[in-house]
Structure formats: structure tokens, C-alpha cells
Amino acid sequence: STAKESLWNNQTWKELWYKRRWEGKVLTEEKKKRKRRDKLLDSIPSDVLDSKTFDQMSQNEVMEAIITYMNANERRLESRKRKKLERRKHREETREWKRSVKEQALNAKKSRAQAFRKEAQSRSNPLSFTPSVEIMQQLRAERSEKSKRAFQTRLMNSNSSHTSSSNEMTKLRRHYKEGFDDDSDDISPVQAILRIDMALDHKELPSSSDIEIMLKPGRLGRRRHVLKRILNDCFDLRGKCVPPSDDISNEDSLLFVTKCTID
């Protein structure tokens, strides 16, 4: 308000107010020094002040200890400032090096782009992202020739495989037919079944050695079917049959499927 503003403009009242408000509260240089000394004394541990060694020290020794402590603090402070300046200098150098590397990379990129642009301009044909008609025709002709060669190779391979498979089957049949009476030591059960089938196809009796080889213990496919065919073709037996039981006196009689529950 206007009354307050005129009151503050009065220098005498202003000095009195300042004296009442801040008298004894403003720190002078002497008070600041005393406060710093009190703070340093408070920071000294109590066990140091209460120790017998401290009581035995003279005034000069205490002053030397304080001076040594202050000098050590000053050296520590200077060392920290120096390290801080070194780190700042290192950061600035690193920042400058990164900036220079980035500028060099940009300049190199610009130079490559300019060189590529000059090379493209020096060519007779303009820069194009699509091949010309002649190049497309040449590529199509090359693909056509490649497809023709692949088709011819596939035909040759198929003919050779068919011929070789036919020759192998012929040789296999001739081998089984010619070696019908050979030694049976080296014949496997599968070969024995094939020889039995061949003999039955030619209306002949199969070899007993082949049947013995086929009846050897072990897993073998078509064994049951071949046995049925032998009974049917060679012995004119129809259906499945089993040996007679012990209570039947006639040893030559057979129990057929109509009288037996065995599958």
C-alpha cells in the first residue's frame, strides 16, 4: 500500500527496523572464523582429545600436527582438482576424436557418391535399373538351353535305370533257374522262397533243401502262404489242416478246418 511504501522510504525507520531484525544475527568475519574453528574442533574424535598422548603434546607439536593435517588436505584437494581437469580434458579429446571420425566418414561417403555419379555420367548408356531388351533375350536363351540339357540328361538317366533294372531282374531269374540244384549252404530263406515259387510256377516239386532253409527259426514273410501253396499244388490239399490228436488210431488221417477250431 501507499502507507507502507512511504514508511520504507523513510531511511531512519528503515535503519531501526534493520537493527531490530538483524542485530546480533549477521555473521562478521571474526564470527565466521570462530565458527569454522568450532566446527573443526567438533570434528576431532573425543578419544583423541581424551588420550594421554595428546595431553603430553606441547603447543608447538599440536600446531605442527594441525599444519601437517591442513597441508595434507590441501594436497588431496589439489590432486582431486588435477584429476578432475585431466578427466575433463580426456572427455574433450574423445569428443573431438569422435567428431573428426564422423566428419571423415561423411567426407568419404560424399567422395564415393561423387565418384559413382561421375562414372555413371561418363558411360554411354544412362543409369537404369532394368536390363535392356537384348540382355533379356540373351538370358532367356541361356535358360532355354539349360532346360534342354537338363531334360536330355533326365531322359538318359531314366533309360539307363530302366535297362539296368531289367538286366538285373533277368540275371536274377537266370541265376535262380540255373542254380536250382546248387549247394544250399549259402542260400538265404528269402532266396529259398523265390526258388520254391519258381519251381511251383513251372509245375515242379520244390527242393527239400529249400523247404528246410525256409523253415529255419526266425521272422520271415510269406512263409505261411508258400506252405499253403505247396500243400495245395503238390499234395492237392484244400484248406488248412493239422496233425491228428493222440486218441486217433489212424496216423494218416488229418483234421481239416471244418472239424478243427485252430485258425
Backbone as numpy.savetxt, mean C-alpha at the origin, in Angstrom:
# Nx Ny Nz CAx CAy CAz Cx Cy Cz
-20.44 69.05 32.27 -21.28 70.23 32.27 -20.39 71.48 32.27
-21.04 72.65 32.13 -20.29 73.92 32.08 -19.67 74.23 33.42
-20.32 73.94 34.53 -19.78 74.22 35.87 -18.53 73.39 36.13
-18.56 72.12 35.76 -17.39 71.25 35.95 -16.23 71.71 35.08
-16.53 72.12 33.86 -15.47 72.56 32.95 -14.81 73.83 33.47
-15.59 74.77 33.99 -15.02 75.99 34.56 -14.23 75.69 35.82
-14.67 74.67 36.59 -13.95 74.28 37.79 -12.59 73.69 37.46
-12.54 72.88 36.40 -11.26 72.28 36.00 -10.35 73.34 35.37
-10.89 74.37 34.84 -10.05 75.43 34.29 -9.40 76.27 35.38
-9.89 76.20 36.62 -9.32 76.93 37.76 -8.03 76.20 38.17
-6.87 76.85 37.99 -5.58 76.22 38.24 -5.37 75.93 39.72
-5.81 76.85 40.61 -5.64 76.64 42.05 -6.42 75.42 42.52
-7.65 75.32 42.09 -8.48 74.16 42.50 -7.90 72.87 41.94
-7.36 72.95 40.74 -6.79 71.77 40.09 -5.56 71.28 40.85
-4.70 72.20 41.31 -3.52 71.80 42.08 -3.92 71.18 43.41
-4.93 71.77 44.08 -5.40 71.20 45.34 -5.97 69.79 45.15
-6.73 69.64 44.07 -7.32 68.30 43.80 -6.22 67.27 43.53
-5.23 67.67 42.79 -4.14 66.74 42.46 -3.38 66.36 43.72
-3.16 67.36 44.65 -2.45 67.08 45.89 -3.24 66.13 46.76
-4.56 66.37 46.88 -5.39 65.47 47.69 -5.45 64.06 47.08
-5.48 63.99 45.77 -5.64 62.68 45.10 -4.34 61.88 45.04
-3.19 62.48 44.74 -1.97 61.74 44.48 -0.83 62.02 45.45
-1.09 62.79 46.53 -0.01 63.07 47.46 0.39 61.80 48.20
1.68 61.46 48.15 2.20 60.25 48.80 2.04 58.99 47.97
1.34 59.07 46.83 1.12 57.88 45.98 2.00 57.88 44.74
2.53 59.00 44.36 3.39 59.08 43.19 4.78 58.62 43.58
5.35 57.65 42.84 6.67 57.11 43.16 7.75 58.02 42.59
8.58 58.48 43.47 9.76 59.25 43.03 10.89 58.29 42.70
12.00 58.82 42.20 13.14 57.99 41.85 13.70 57.28 43.09
13.74 57.98 44.21 14.24 57.37 45.43 13.34 56.21 45.87
12.01 56.44 45.77 11.08 55.37 46.15 11.19 54.17 45.19
11.41 54.46 43.91 11.56 53.36 42.95 12.79 52.53 43.26
13.94 53.19 43.59 15.15 52.45 43.94 14.94 51.61 45.18
14.27 52.22 46.20 14.00 51.48 47.42 13.10 50.27 47.16
12.14 50.44 46.28 11.23 49.33 45.96 11.97 48.21 45.25
12.91 48.57 44.35 13.68 47.54 43.66 14.58 46.79 44.63
15.20 47.54 45.61 16.05 46.88 46.60 15.23 45.94 47.47
14.06 46.40 47.86 13.19 45.53 48.68 12.78 44.28 47.91
12.55 44.46 46.64 12.16 43.30 45.81 13.31 42.31 45.70
14.55 42.84 45.53 15.71 41.95 45.47 15.92 41.22 46.78
15.74 41.95 47.90 15.88 41.30 49.20 14.82 40.23 49.42
13.62 40.50 48.95 12.56 39.50 49.11 12.82 38.26 48.27
13.53 38.45 47.15 13.81 37.30 46.28 14.91 36.39 46.84
15.69 36.90 47.81 16.74 36.07 48.40 16.09 35.03 49.31
16.43 33.75 49.16 15.83 32.72 50.04 16.16 32.98 51.49
15.26 32.59 52.35 15.43 32.81 53.79 16.56 31.96 54.36
16.79 30.77 53.81 17.86 29.92 54.34 19.24 30.53 54.09
19.34 31.39 53.04 20.63 32.05 52.79 20.88 33.12 53.85
19.88 33.89 54.14 20.04 34.95 55.14 20.22 34.39 56.53
19.62 33.25 56.82 19.71 32.66 58.15 20.92 31.75 58.33
21.68 31.52 57.27 22.83 30.62 57.38 23.97 31.26 58.16
24.80 30.41 58.78 25.93 30.89 59.57 27.02 31.47 58.67
27.12 30.97 57.44 28.14 31.48 56.53 27.86 32.93 56.17
26.58 33.23 55.98 26.23 34.61 55.65 26.51 35.56 56.81
26.33 35.09 58.03 26.63 35.93 59.19 28.12 36.18 59.34
28.93 35.23 58.91 30.37 35.38 59.03 30.97 36.23 57.91
30.19 36.53 56.84 30.72 37.33 55.73 30.78 38.79 56.14
31.84 39.43 55.63 32.00 40.87 55.89 31.18 41.67 54.89
31.16 43.00 55.10 30.40 43.87 54.21 30.99 43.85 52.80
32.31 43.80 52.70 32.95 43.78 51.38 32.64 42.47 50.63
32.67 41.39 51.38 32.37 40.10 50.74 30.93 40.06 50.25
30.03 40.62 51.00 28.63 40.67 50.55 28.51 41.53 49.30
29.23 42.67 49.27 29.19 43.53 48.09 29.78 42.82 46.88
30.89 42.10 47.07 31.47 41.35 45.96 30.52 40.28 45.44
29.84 39.60 46.35 28.89 38.58 45.93 27.74 39.19 45.13
27.27 40.35 45.60 26.17 41.02 44.89 26.63 41.48 43.51
27.86 42.05 43.46 28.39 42.50 42.17 28.57 41.33 41.22
29.08 40.21 41.74 29.24 39.01 40.89 27.89 38.53 40.37
26.89 38.53 41.22 25.55 38.10 40.81 24.99 39.03 39.73
25.17 40.35 39.93 24.65 41.30 38.95 25.39 41.19 37.62
26.73 40.99 37.69 27.49 40.81 36.45 27.04 39.54 35.70
26.81 38.48 36.47 26.33 37.24 35.82 24.98 37.46 35.16
24.11 38.21 35.83 22.81 38.50 35.23 22.96 39.33 33.96
23.88 40.30 33.99 24.10 41.13 32.80 24.65 40.29 31.64
25.62 39.41 31.96 26.16 38.55 30.89 25.08 37.63 30.33
24.22 37.07 31.21 23.14 36.22 30.74 22.17 37.00 29.85
21.91 38.25 30.26 21.01 39.08 29.47 21.62 39.41 28.11
22.90 39.72 28.09 23.57 40.00 26.82 23.60 38.76 25.93
23.83 37.60 26.53 23.84 36.36 25.74 22.47 36.10 25.13
21.42 36.32 25.89 20.07 36.12 25.35 19.78 37.10 24.23
20.20 38.35 24.42 19.97 39.35 23.36 20.73 38.97 22.10
21.98 38.51 22.27 22.78 38.13 21.11 22.16 36.94 20.37
21.72 35.93 21.12 21.08 34.78 20.48 19.78 35.18 19.78
19.06 36.09 20.39 17.83 36.55 19.77 18.12 37.27 18.46
19.17 38.10 18.46 19.55 38.78 17.22 20.03 37.78 16.16
20.77 36.76 16.59 21.23 35.74 15.63 20.06 34.97 15.03
19.08 34.61 15.85 17.90 33.92 15.32 17.13 34.80 14.35
17.02 36.08 14.70 16.32 36.98 13.80 17.07 37.12 12.48
18.38 37.20 12.56 19.18 37.31 11.34 19.07 36.04 10.50
19.06 34.89 11.18 18.92 33.62 10.45 17.55 33.53 9.77
16.51 33.97 10.46 15.17 33.95 9.84 15.11 34.87 8.64
15.73 36.04 8.75 15.73 36.96 7.62 16.51 36.38 6.44
17.65 35.76 6.72 18.43 35.15 5.64 17.66 34.01 4.99
16.99 33.20 5.81 16.19 32.09 5.24 15.04 32.62 4.40
14.40 33.67 4.88 13.30 34.28 4.12 13.81 34.85 2.80
14.99 35.48 2.84 15.56 36.03 1.62 15.96 34.93 0.64
16.49 33.81 1.18 16.88 32.70 0.30 15.65 32.08 -0.36
14.57 31.91 0.40 13.34 31.37 -0.19 12.80 32.30 -1.28
12.87 33.59 -1.02 12.38 34.55 -2.01 13.22 34.48 -3.28
14.55 34.36 -3.12 15.41 34.29 -4.30 15.18 33.00 -5.08
14.98 31.88 -4.37 14.71 30.61 -5.06 13.40 30.68 -5.83
12.40 31.29 -5.22 11.11 31.43 -5.89 11.24 32.31 -7.14
12.00 33.39 -7.02 12.19 34.26 -8.18 12.94 33.53 -9.29
13.96 32.75 -8.93 14.69 31.99 -9.94 13.79 30.98 -10.64
12.94 30.29 -9.86 12.02 29.33 -10.48 11.05 30.02 -11.43
10.53 31.19 -11.03 9.61 31.92 -11.91 10.32 32.39 -13.16
11.55 32.86 -13.01 12.30 33.31 -14.19 12.58 32.14 -15.13
12.94 30.97 -14.55 13.20 29.81 -15.40 11.93 29.37 -16.13
10.81 29.42 -15.44 9.54 29.05 -16.08 9.20 30.02 -17.20
9.42 31.31 -16.97 9.14 32.29 -18.02 10.06 32.09 -19.21
11.34 31.78 -18.94 12.28 31.58 -20.04 11.91 30.34 -20.85
11.48 29.26 -20.18 11.05 28.06 -20.91 9.82 28.34 -21.75
8.89 29.10 -21.18 7.68 29.43 -21.94 8.03 30.28 -23.16
8.94 31.23 -22.99 9.34 32.06 -24.12 10.05 31.23 -25.19
10.93 30.31 -24.75 11.62 29.47 -25.73 10.64 28.58 -26.48
9.67 28.02 -25.77 8.67 27.18 -26.44 7.83 28.00 -27.41
7.50 29.23 -27.02 6.72 30.10 -27.90 7.50 30.46 -29.16
8.79 30.74 -29.00 9.62 31.06 -30.17 9.76 29.86 -31.08
9.93 28.67 -30.48 10.06 27.46 -31.31 8.77 27.19 -32.07
7.63 27.39 -31.41 6.34 27.17 -32.09 6.15 28.18 -33.21
6.58 29.40 -33.01 6.44 30.41 -34.05 7.38 30.16 -35.22
8.56 29.55 -34.92 9.52 29.30 -35.99 9.11 28.15 -36.90
8.22 27.29 -36.43 7.79 26.16 -37.26 6.91 26.66 -38.41
6.91 25.83 -39.48 6.08 26.18 -40.64 4.61 25.95 -40.35
4.31 24.82 -39.66 2.92 24.51 -39.33 2.53 25.21 -38.04
1.34 25.72 -37.93 0.91 26.35 -36.67 0.68 25.29 -35.60
0.70 25.75 -34.35 0.49 24.86 -33.22 -0.94 24.32 -33.23
-1.07 22.98 -33.15 -2.39 22.35 -33.21 -2.40 21.17 -32.26
-3.56 20.93 -31.64 -3.71 19.82 -30.73 -4.34 18.60 -31.41
-4.61 18.65 -32.68 -5.18 17.53 -33.42 -4.25 17.19 -34.57
-4.01 15.87 -34.87 -3.14 15.51 -36.00 -3.78 15.86 -37.33
-2.93 15.96 -38.31 -3.42 16.29 -39.64 -4.11 15.08 -40.27
-4.71 15.32 -41.42 -5.43 14.24 -42.11 -4.46 13.17 -42.58
-3.29 13.55 -43.07 -2.29 12.58 -43.54 -1.81 11.69 -42.39
-1.57 12.32 -41.23 -1.11 11.53 -40.09 -2.19 10.56 -39.63
-3.45 10.99 -39.63 -4.53 10.10 -39.24 -4.68 8.93 -40.20
-4.55 9.17 -41.50 -4.61 8.08 -42.48 -3.45 7.10 -42.30
-2.27 7.62 -42.02 -1.12 6.76 -41.79 -1.32 5.89 -40.55
-1.84 6.47 -39.48 -2.11 5.69 -38.27 -3.16 4.63 -38.51
-4.18 4.95 -39.29 -5.21 3.96 -39.59 -4.65 2.81 -40.41
-3.77 3.11 -41.37 -3.15 2.05 -42.17 -2.28 1.14 -41.30
-1.55 1.73 -40.35 -0.73 0.92 -39.47 -1.59 0.01 -38.59
-2.71 0.53 -38.07 -3.60 -0.32 -37.28 -4.19 -1.43 -38.12
-4.51 -1.15 -39.36 -5.07 -2.18 -40.24 -4.06 -3.29 -40.49
-2.81 -2.92 -40.78 -1.79 -3.93 -41.01 -1.56 -4.78 -39.75
-1.57 -4.14 -38.61 -1.38 -4.87 -37.35 -2.52 -5.86 -37.12
-3.75 -5.46 -37.40 -4.90 -6.36 -37.24 -4.82 -7.53 -38.21
-4.37 -7.27 -39.46 -4.24 -8.37 -40.42 -3.21 -9.39 -39.96
-2.08 -8.91 -39.49 -1.05 -9.84 -39.01 -1.53 -10.65 -37.82
-2.26 -10.01 -36.93 -2.77 -10.73 -35.77 -3.78 -11.81 -36.18
-4.64 -11.49 -37.19 -5.62 -12.47 -37.65 -4.94 -13.65 -38.33
-3.92 -13.40 -39.14 -3.20 -14.49 -39.79 -2.49 -15.36 -38.76
-1.90 -14.75 -37.77 -1.24 -15.53 -36.73 -2.23 -16.39 -35.97
-3.43 -15.84 -35.69 -4.44 -16.62 -34.99 -4.91 -17.81 -35.83
-5.07 -17.62 -37.14 -5.46 -18.73 -38.01 -4.40 -19.82 -38.03
-3.14 -19.42 -38.12 -2.06 -20.41 -38.15 -2.00 -21.18 -36.84
-2.17 -20.49 -35.74 -2.13 -21.18 -34.45 -3.29 -22.15 -34.28
-4.48 -21.73 -34.73 -5.64 -22.62 -34.60 -5.48 -23.86 -35.48
-4.97 -23.72 -36.71 -4.77 -24.88 -37.60 -3.73 -25.83 -37.04
-2.64 -25.26 -36.54 -1.58 -26.11 -36.00 -2.04 -26.84 -34.76
-2.82 -26.17 -33.92 -3.30 -26.84 -32.70 -4.28 -27.95 -33.04
-5.18 -27.72 -34.06 -6.13 -28.76 -34.46 -5.40 -29.95 -35.05
-4.40 -29.71 -35.88 -3.64 -30.80 -36.50 -2.87 -31.59 -35.46
-2.24 -30.87 -34.54 -1.45 -31.56 -33.52 -2.35 -32.39 -32.61
-3.55 -31.85 -32.26 -4.45 -32.62 -31.40 -4.96 -33.87 -32.12
-5.26 -33.75 -33.42 -5.72 -34.92 -34.18 -4.61 -35.97 -34.26
-3.39 -35.52 -34.52 -2.27 -36.47 -34.59 -2.04 -37.15 -33.26
-2.16 -36.39 -32.18 -1.96 -37.01 -30.87 -3.02 -38.06 -30.57
-4.29 -37.78 -30.92 -5.34 -38.77 -30.68 -5.13 -40.02 -31.53
-4.68 -39.82 -32.78 -4.43 -40.98 -33.65 -3.31 -41.84 -33.09
-2.23 -41.17 -32.65 -1.11 -41.91 -32.08 -1.53 -42.64 -30.82
-2.37 -42.00 -30.01 -2.81 -42.63 -28.77 -3.65 -43.87 -29.05
-4.57 -43.75 -30.01 -5.38 -44.93 -30.35 -4.52 -46.05 -30.93
-3.57 -45.69 -31.81 -2.70 -46.71 -32.40 -1.86 -47.37 -31.32
-1.42 -46.58 -30.36 -0.59 -47.14 -29.29 -1.39 -48.14 -28.45
-2.66 -47.79 -28.14 -3.47 -48.72 -27.35 -3.85 -49.96 -28.15
-4.03 -49.75 -29.45 -4.42 -50.90 -30.26 -3.25 -51.83 -30.47
-2.08 -51.26 -30.72 -0.91 -52.09 -30.96 -0.39 -52.71 -29.67
-0.50 -51.99 -28.59 0.03 -52.50 -27.32 -1.01 -53.19 -26.48
-1.96 -53.82 -27.12 -3.02 -54.48 -26.38 -2.48 -55.63 -25.56
-1.47 -56.36 -26.11 -0.91 -57.52 -25.43 0.44 -57.23 -24.81
0.79 -55.98 -24.64 2.09 -55.64 -24.05 2.08 -55.95 -22.57
3.24 -55.73 -21.99 3.38 -55.96 -20.56 2.55 -54.93 -19.79
1.88 -55.39 -18.76 0.94 -54.53 -18.06 1.54 -53.92 -16.80
2.84 -54.00 -16.62 3.44 -53.44 -15.40 3.41 -51.92 -15.41
3.57 -51.32 -16.59 3.64 -49.86 -16.70 2.31 -49.24 -17.10
1.21 -49.97 -17.02 -0.09 -49.46 -17.44 -0.83 -48.94 -16.21
-1.39 -47.76 -16.33 -2.15 -47.16 -15.24 -3.60 -47.61 -15.30
-4.39 -47.45 -14.25 -5.81 -47.84 -14.28 -6.59 -47.10 -15.37
-6.27 -45.83 -15.62 -6.98 -45.10 -16.67 -6.69 -45.71 -18.04
-5.42 -46.06 -18.30 -5.09 -46.70 -19.56 -5.76 -48.07 -19.69
-5.86 -48.77 -18.56 -6.53 -50.07 -18.60 -8.00 -49.92 -18.98
-8.67 -48.90 -18.45 -10.07 -48.65 -18.81 -10.19 -48.33 -20.29
-9.27 -47.53 -20.81 -9.31 -47.21 -22.25 -9.12 -48.46 -23.10
-8.23 -49.31 -22.71 -8.01 -50.55 -23.46 -9.23 -51.47 -23.39
-9.87 -51.50 -22.23 -11.09 -52.33 -22.09 -12.19 -51.76 -22.99
-12.34 -50.44 -23.02 -13.35 -49.84 -23.89 -13.07 -50.14 -25.34
-11.81 -50.09 -25.72 -11.47 -50.37 -27.12 -11.77 -51.82 -27.48
-11.49 -52.73 -26.55 -11.78 -54.15 -26.82 -13.28 -54.38 -26.92
-14.04 -53.75 -26.05 -15.49 -53.92 -26.11 -16.08 -53.29 -27.37
-15.48 -52.15 -27.81 -15.97 -51.53 -29.05 -15.73 -52.43 -30.25
-14.66 -53.23 -30.21 -14.35 -54.14 -31.31 -14.94 -55.53 -31.10
-15.89 -55.66 -30.17 -16.57 -56.94 -29.92 -15.58 -58.01 -29.50
-14.59 -57.63 -28.68 -13.59 -58.58 -28.21 -13.61 -58.61 -26.69
-13.05 -59.72 -26.17 -12.98 -59.84 -24.71 -11.82 -59.01 -24.19
-12.03 -58.25 -23.14 -10.91 -57.49 -22.59 -9.90 -58.37 -21.90
-8.70 -57.87 -21.77 -7.63 -58.64 -21.14 -7.87 -58.71 -19.62
-7.55 -59.90 -19.08 -7.71 -60.07 -17.63 -6.74 -59.18 -16.85
-5.56 -58.95 -17.44 -4.59 -58.07 -16.76 -5.13 -56.64 -16.67
-5.82 -56.18 -17.72 -6.41 -54.83 -17.68 -7.49 -54.74 -16.61
-8.29 -55.82 -16.50 -9.34 -55.80 -15.47 -8.73 -55.80 -14.07
-7.64 -56.57 -13.89 -6.99 -56.57 -12.57 -6.41 -55.19 -12.23
-5.82 -54.54 -13.25 -5.28 -53.19 -13.01 -6.40 -52.22 -12.68
-7.53 -52.35 -13.36 -8.65 -51.45 -13.10 -9.22 -51.67 -11.70
-9.17 -52.91 -11.17 -9.74 -53.23 -9.88 -8.78 -52.96 -8.71
-7.63 -52.35 -8.99 -6.72 -52.01 -7.89 -7.37 -50.99 -6.95
-7.08 -51.06 -5.65 -7.68 -50.09 -4.70 -7.30 -48.65 -5.05
-8.25 -47.79 -4.91 -8.02 -46.37 -5.19 -9.22 -45.74 -5.87
-9.25 -44.41 -5.88 -10.35 -43.69 -6.52 -10.14 -43.72 -8.03
-11.21 -44.11 -8.73 -11.13 -44.21 -10.19 -12.52 -44.01 -10.77
-12.63 -43.09 -11.69 -13.91 -42.85 -12.32 -14.23 -43.87 -13.39
-15.53 -44.09 -13.65 -16.04 -45.00 -14.69 -15.75 -46.47 -14.40
-15.22 -46.81 -13.25 -14.95 -48.22 -12.96 -16.26 -49.01 -12.90
-17.26 -48.49 -12.24 -18.54 -49.19 -12.11 -19.23 -49.32 -13.46
-19.17 -48.27 -14.25 -19.81 -48.32 -15.57 -19.14 -49.36 -16.46
-17.80 -49.42 -16.42 -17.08 -50.40 -17.27 -17.39 -51.83 -16.83
-17.47 -52.06 -15.52 -17.81 -53.40 -15.04 -19.21 -53.81 -15.49
-20.15 -52.89 -15.45 -21.51 -53.20 -15.92 -21.49 -53.54 -17.41
-20.70 -52.78 -18.16 -20.64 -53.04 -19.61 -20.02 -54.41 -19.89
-18.99 -54.79 -19.12 -18.37 -56.11 -19.31 -19.39 -57.21 -19.04
-20.14 -57.10 -17.94 -21.16 -58.11 -17.62 -22.24 -58.17 -18.68
-22.58 -57.01 -19.21 -23.66 -56.96 -20.19 -23.22 -57.50 -21.54
-22.02 -57.03 -22.02 -21.59 -57.39 -23.37 -20.97 -58.78 -23.44
-20.21 -59.14 -22.42 -19.47 -60.40 -22.49 -20.24 -61.59 -21.90
-21.04 -61.29 -20.87 -21.73 -62.40 -20.20 -23.24 -62.33 -20.34
-23.73 -61.35 -21.09 -25.15 -61.22 -21.36 -25.97 -61.15 -20.06
-25.45 -60.40 -19.10 -26.13 -60.21 -17.83 -26.81 -58.85 -17.85
-28.09 -58.83 -17.49 -28.87 -57.60 -17.47 -29.08 -57.15 -16.02
-28.94 -55.91 -15.77 -29.17 -55.39 -14.44 -27.99 -55.65 -13.52
-28.16 -55.30 -12.27 -27.11 -55.47 -11.28 -27.33 -56.79 -10.55
-26.22 -57.44 -10.19 -26.32 -58.71 -9.49 -25.30 -58.77 -8.39
-25.55 -59.59 -7.37 -24.66 -59.78 -6.23 -24.47 -61.27 -6.00
-23.39 -61.66 -5.31 -23.22 -63.10 -5.03 -24.34 -63.61 -4.14
-24.61 -64.91 -4.19 -25.68 -65.48 -3.34 -25.25 -65.51 -1.88
-26.23 -65.65 -0.99 -25.95 -65.75 0.44 -25.48 -67.17 0.78
-25.05 -67.39 2.01 -24.49 -68.69 2.41 -25.54 -69.79 2.50
-26.81 -69.41 2.73 -27.83 -70.44 2.90 -28.30 -71.04 1.58
-27.85 -70.44 0.45 -28.24 -70.98 -0.85 -27.23 -72.04 -1.25
-27.71 -73.19 -1.58 -26.81 -74.32 -1.89 -26.20 -74.19 -3.26
-26.91 -73.64 -4.20 -26.42 -73.54 -5.57 -25.44 -72.38 -5.66
-24.17 -72.67 -5.90 -23.16 -71.62 -5.97 -23.25 -70.84 -7.26
-23.80 -71.40 -8.32 -23.86 -70.70 -9.60 -25.03 -69.74 -9.70
-25.94 -69.78 -8.76 -27.11 -68.90 -8.84 -26.73 -67.48 -8.43
-27.40 -66.49 -8.96 -27.16 -65.07 -8.67 -28.46 -64.42 -8.22
-28.33 -63.48 -7.35 -29.48 -62.70 -6.91 -29.52 -61.42 -7.73
-30.58 -61.22 -8.48 -30.68 -60.04 -9.34 -31.37 -58.92 -8.59
-31.47 -57.79 -9.26 -31.97 -56.59 -8.62 -33.42 -56.72 -8.21
-34.15 -57.60 -8.88 -35.55 -57.76 -8.54 -35.75 -58.47 -7.21
-34.70 -59.22 -6.77 -34.80 -59.98 -5.52 -33.88 -59.43 -4.42
-33.05 -58.45 -4.74 -32.06 -57.97 -3.75 -32.36 -56.51 -3.44
-32.14 -56.12 -2.20 -32.36 -54.72 -1.79 -31.11 -53.85 -1.89
-30.00 -54.46 -2.28 -28.75 -53.69 -2.42 -28.80 -52.88 -3.71
-28.46 -51.57 -3.61 -28.52 -50.71 -4.80 -27.25 -50.92 -5.60
